[in-house]
Amino acid sequence: MSVTALKPITYGAMHFIVAIGVAYALTGSWAVALGIGMVEPLIQTFAYTLHEKLWAKAGAAPRQHYHHHAPMPHQSETA
């Protein structure tokens, strides 16, 4: 499996673990924590997709990640 394919899988697993852990810390109940921890990441996935579509519709470009040493596109080479 490529790193590109593995990264979203590990992020998803981390999201479930964090959601379950936070829910357990707040409730003290594994049953409630598992319920919240299984539902919240699924809803968040759809909410994120909707969020991105709304921003795209508004004309906002997706965020670009730049290496911290590379000049930003709006910076001149001589600045």
N, C-alpha and C positions, 0 to 999 in steps of 0.2 A: 504494500500500500504506500502511495506517495505521501510526502509530508503535506502537500496541499490538500489531500483527501483526509489525512489523519487529524489535522489541526481543528476543523470544525467538530469532529467527533469528540476529541478530548475537551474542547471548550464546552460542548453540550454536557458531557459527563461532569465537568467541574461545576457548571451552572446547577445541575440537579443536586450535587453534593452540598453546595453552598446554600441553596434554597431549603433543603431538608435540615441542614444544620442550624440555620437561623430560625426556622419554624420550631425546631425542637427546643432551642434555647429560650424562645419566647413562650412556648406552651408547656414544655416538660412532658409532652405526650408524643410517643413515636407514631401512633396511629394518625394523629392530626398532622404531625410533621411530614409524614410520608404522603398524606393527601395533598397538603399544600405544596410540598416539594415536587410532586409529579404534575400538578396542574399549572403552577406559576410559570415554569419555563416554557411550557407549550403555549400558553397565552402570550407570554413575552415574545415568542418567535413570531406569532401573527401580528402583534402590536408593532414590532420592529419593521416587519415587511410593509405594513400600512403606513408607518411613519416615513419610510424611505420613498414610497410611492407618492405620498403627499408632497414631500420636499421636491421630488423630481417634477411633479406637476407644477409646482410653484417656480420651477426654473433653477433651482439650486443644483449645482454640480456636486457629485459625490466627493467626499473628503479624500484628499490625496495625502499620502504619508511620504514625507521627505526625510532623507537621511539628515541628521543634525549638522553635518558639515557642508551639505549642498546648499547653494543659494536658493532662496525661494524665487518663484517665477517673476514676481514683481520687483525683485531687487536687481539692480544693474551690476554688471561684472566689476565696475570700477568703484562701487560704493564701499 
